[in-house]
Amino acid sequence: MRTSINKKISNFFAVKQQLLQWSQKFEEVIFLDSNEHAQLHSKYNAVLAVDAFTAIKTDTHQAFNNLEEYQKTTKDWIFGYLTYDLKNDVERLTSSNFDGLKFPDLYFFQPKRLFLFSETEVTIKYLNMVDDEVEDDWQEILNTEISEEKETTSNIKISLRTSKDTYYNKIDMLLKHIARGDIYEANYCQEFYAEDAKINPLIIFKKLNDISHPPFATFLKFDNHYLMSASPERYLKKTGNAIVSQPIKGTAKRAATEFEDKKLITKLENDPKERSENIMITDLVRNDLSRIANKGSVAVEELCKVYTFEQVHQMISTIRCEVDNGISPVSIIRNTFPMGSMTGAPKVSAMKIIEKLEDAKRGLYSGAVGYFAPNNDFDFNVIIRSILYNASSKYVSYSVGGAITAKSTAENEYEECLLKAKAMRQVLE
């Protein structure tokens, strides 16, 4: 049984920072921050879940069945992640590329302590609360000093898993697949990594969030595995019977002046290559949603709308549908996973080809982090613009990718990858 208590807050930013600092004493931590991007339909300004009461951790075999059983049995808030490699549970696929991070393929937990933020208050939901546990914790949180550590990294030397020449060759191979009609579009990714690296994950996350202010920022800590994410993309959200997906395809850099920024926005809005990428993935998402949607309910609410973030402009489409009460939330995710923006079209063919061409296992990169609520609502982001860290092996990784179509050139795609990698490299170096 959960006890719910509301606390008024006068300084939203300061309390968030204190709460995040306080959370580091727990082994299981998920912090989700919308950074006040209300236009992207976030229900909460921020959410923190810590301290597992129960948990599920598994590989890809029967992963969605196990998650569905756990979610139905728990009937409570559960938070966690789905790695991209759960594609192997959905389709007859494999993952055999190099894995330096070694994250479990699926990890969810039922938090003892849960904090849900609005602009003026935080709702605290404790499981099996003991005496004055909430009040004691709240006072400890308000008395927490914000760490101002300057030393955030050591021994960081970023290496490329895929050399520039190899990248060019792989793009050429993809273009030949497209010319033959094997696929129309594929999201090809490459890994940047550092070995024997020691970082302060919390400080790195704060820096990444400060320079990006994304709508789906995430800090995750499970044992010695960390995620620091500045994701701008939602994968899937369920509110009642309504489902929303918001794939991103189309990226442009920011300019130094407002006048130049507007020119870049207009150019992106009217770029035939970027629009075709986005429209192809929008059609793929519509097809995925039609598997579980009420007949005739799938609709495109926004097509190729450009949103502006601190680092880049992004082209986002919003697709909605309605589902019956009888369909389980995990079934909805299973039928749309992995997200089309990170695969290509046709989806299965694209996943087979990029698995052969990529040099690193994606793992949590291009997977999803989020939560299921007790009423079967859920919200999950897409893990891009993110740094992953295995503290035990001292392995740091960030990956970037882009959509390859018939109109792609290796030079332009490589430059786009470097643009997307800029924020991660900046905070690590």
N, C-alpha and C positions, 0 to 999 in steps of 0.2 A: 504493500500500500504506500502511495506517495503522499507526502505532506507538502502542501503548496503555500508559500509565503511570499508576499510582494514587498519590495524595498524601493523607496524613492531614491533617485540618484540625481545629484546636482551637477556632477561633472562626468558625463558619459564616457569621454575618452580616458580619463584618469582611472575610473573604476574598471574599465576593460583591461587596461594595462596591469593594474594590481591583481585582478582576477587571473590573468594569464600567467603572471609571475608566480602567484600562489599555487597554481595548478601543477607546477613542475615537480612537486613532491610525490605526485601520483604516477603510476606506471602506465595508465591508459588515459590519454588526453585527446579530445578533438575540440578545436576551436574554429568556429565558422563566423566570418565577418563580412557583412554585405557592404561595408563602407558607405552606407547611406545611399546606395543606388536604388532608390525606390521605383524607378521606371522599369526595373527588371523583375518586379513582382515578388520580392523577398518578403516572407511573412514576418521575420524577425530581423532586427538590426544586427544582432550577434547572438551566438549560441555557444555555450561551453558545457561539455559533458566530460566527467572525470570519474575514475575509480570504479572498476568493473565489479558488479555483483555476480553476473554470469557473462559468459563469452562463448563465441564460436570461432574457430580458426581451422581452415581446411585448404586442401589443394583443389585443383579444378574438377576432380572426379565427383560427380553428383553434387557439385557445389550449390547450385540453385535449389535443388530439392532439400538439401540440408538447411540452407538459409530459410526456405519457406517454412519448414517444420519449426525452426528456432523462432521465427517471427510470430507464427501462430500460437506457439506454446507460451512464449513470453508475455504477449499481449501488453506490451509496455513500450517505452521509448527504447530504441536500439540505434546505435551509431556505428559506422564502420566504413569499409571500403571494398570495392570490387576491382580487381586488376583486369587489365585488358585481356590477359591470357585466359580469362573465363570464357572467351570465345570457343575454347576447346570443349567446354561443357555444353555449349549451345549447338555447335556444328562439329563435324568430324574433322577437326583440325589439330595441329600440334604446335608446340613452342620448343625449339631446340637451340635458339641463339644464346650467346654468352649472357650470363646473369651475374653481375658484380654485386647486386644489392641484396638478393635473396630474401625478399619480403614474402610472407605467406600469401597465397593467391586470394584468399578471402578472410576478412577479420571483422567481426562485429561484437559489440559488447553492450550490456544493459548497465547504464551508469547509476551508481548510488547517488551521485550529486549532479544536478542539472540546473543550468542558469540560462534563462531566456530573456533577452534584452529588448526593450522598446526604447524610445528616445528619453523617456523620463523615469522609467523604473525597470527593475529586474525581477522576474518571477523565478523564485527558487523552488525546485521540486526535489525533495529528498526521499529516497526509498528506505523504508523501515527506520525512520528517524529515531534517535535516542535522546531523550530529555531536551537539553538546550543546544543540540548539535548545530542547528542552523545559526543561532545567535552567536555561538562561539566562533564558528567558521567566518561569519560575516564580519565580526570584529577583527579577526585575524587578517582577513582580506583588506579591510580598510586601513590596517596598520602596516601592510606590506610595502616595503620600499621598492621603487622601480629600479631595476638594475641598469646602471649606466656604464657597463663594461665596454671598454674601447677595443680590447683584444678579442676579435670575433673569429679569426681563422689563423691557422698556421700550416705550413707545409702544403700550400695549395698551388699545384701546378696543373692547369687544365690541359687535358689531352683530347684529341679527336679519335673516336672509335673508327670513324670513316674518313679517310683523307679526302681532300678536295678533288683530286683526280678520280678517286674511286667513286665519289658522289656523282661526278659528271657521268661516269660510265654507267652507274645504276639508273640515273635518269634516262639515259639513252636506251637502256633495256626496257624501262617502263614505257617510253614513247613507242617502242616497237610493239609491245603488247597492245597498246592503244590502237596503233595503226592496223594491227591484225584483227581488232574487234574483240580481244579477250576481255578488256575492261574499257570503261569510258573515263574513269577517274580513279586515282589511288592516292592515299595519304602516305607519303614516304617520310620516314623519320630517321634522325641520326642522333647519336649520343655523344655528349661531352662529359668527361669524367676526371676525377683525381683520386689517386691511391695514396695510402698512408697519410690521410688528411684528417686534421682535427678541427672541428668548427663548434661554435656555440649556436645550436639550432634556434633558440628563442630569439637571440639578437639578430641572427640572419633573417628570420621571419619578419621581425619588426622593420628591418631595413628594406626588405623586399616589398612589404606592404606599404611602407611610407612612400616609396618612389613609384608605386603602381596604382594604389587605391582601387583594386579590382572589386567587382561585385560578389565574387565567390572565393575570397581569401580563405585559406585553410592552414592551420597548424595542427599536425597530428604527431602523437608520440605513442608508440606501442612497444614497450620494452626498450630495445636499443635501435628501433627503426623510427625514422623521422621523415615527415613531409612538411615542406615549407612552400606553400602554393600561392601564386598571385593570379589565379584563373579568372578570366573574363567570361567563361562559358558555362551555361546551364545545360546539363544533359536532359533531365526529366524531373517534372514536379507534378504531384497529385494533390488536388484540393477537392475533397468530396468526390464527385464523379468526373471532375474536369482534369484533363492531362495537358501539360504544356511542355513542349520541347523547343529549344532555342539554339540551333546549330550555328556555328561561326564558320564562314568561308569568305575570305577577302580581307586583306591587311594592307594598311598604308602607314607610313611613318608620320610622326607629329612634326610640325614646323615651329620655327622660333617666333613667328608673329601670327596674330589672329587672321590677318588677310591671307597669308600663305596657307594657313590651316584650312580655311574655307575652300581654297583652290584644290587642295589635296582631297578634301571630302567630296567635292563635286567630281573630281577625276575618278575617285574610287566608285562613286555611285553609278557612273556611266561607263566604267571599264568593262568591255564585253567579256573578257576572259574571267575576271573576278565574279561577274554576275552569273556566267554560265556555271562556274564552280559551285556557287551558292545554290543556284536553282537545281542542279543535279542532286545535291545532298538534301535539299528540301524535299524533292520528289522521293528520295530514298526514305527519309523520315516519315513522309506521308504513307508510304507503302508499309513501313514497319508498324506504324500506329494502326493501320487498317486491320491488322491481325487481331487486335484486341478491342478496337473501337466499336461503338454502336454504329450501325449502318448509316452512312451519309453524314456522320458528325465530324469527320476529319476536315479541317479548314486551315488555310494559311492566313493568319491574322496580320502579319507583317512580312513582306518579301524584300530582302536585300536592303534593310534599313541600316544606315551607318550610325554606330555609336562611337563616341569619343572617350578614350581613356588616357591616363597620364602618359603612357609610352607610345601608344598606337591608336589609329582609327580601325574599327572592325565592322565588317558587314554581317549583320545578324538577321536571320529570319525566325519568325515565331509561328509554330504550328500547334493547333489545339484539337482536342477531340473529347468525346464523352465515353465513359465506360459503364457497364452494368455493375451493380453492387456485388454480384456474385464472383467477379474475377478478383483474384488475390493480387495484392500489390507486387509481390515477387514475380508473379506471372507476367505482369505488365513490363517489368524490367527485363525479364528473360527474353521476351519476344521482341525487344528493341535493342538488345545488347550484342556487340559493342555499339557505341554511338556512330552514326553514319559519317559524321564530320571527321572521325579519326580512322576510317576504313577506306571507303571508296565505293564505286558502283560498276558492275553488280557487286554486292557486298562480299559474298563468299569468295568469288573469284579474286577480288582485290585483296582479301585477307591472305589467301594462299600465296599470291605473288609477292606481296610485301614481306611476308614471313621469310621467303627465300632470299630476298634482296637485302633486307636490313641486317645489320651486324650485331645488334644487341637485343636481348629480350626486353620488351617494353615494361612488363610488370605493372606497377601502379601508374606509371606515365600512360596517359590516354585511357586510364580507367576512370573510376568515379569515387567520390567521398560524399557521404550524406547521412540521412537518418530516416527511420520509419517512426511515425507517431503512433500512440495507442489506438487512434481512430482509423488507422490504415492510410493516412496521408503520408507523403514522403517528399523529399527534395534532395537531388543529387547534382553535383557539379561535374565538369570534365577536368581531369587533371592534366593541364598544360601550364606553361610558364611557371614551372615548379622545380624545386631542388629536392632531391631525395638523398637520404644519408643513412648508412648503416654504421652506427657508432662502434660496434664490436670489431668490424673489419676495417674501419676508418676509410670507407669508400663513399665518395660523393659523386652524384650524377645529376645531370639535367639533359633533357632531350628536347629537340625541336623538329618540326616537320612542316610539310606543306602539301597542298593538293596539286597533283600532276595531271594535266589534261593535254589534249592534242596541241593546244596553243602554248604550252609551257616551254621555257628555255632553261637549261641547266644554270646559266649565269644568273638569271633573275630569281630562280628558286633558291639558289645558294645565298644570294643577298637577302632574301626574305627570311631565311633561317637565321642569319646573323642578326637581323633586326629583332626577331623574336627572342634570341638568346641574350640580347644586350643587358637586360635587367638582372638576369641570374649571374652573368659574368661580373657585372659591376659590383654586386654585393659580396661576391666571393673573393674578388681581388682587392 
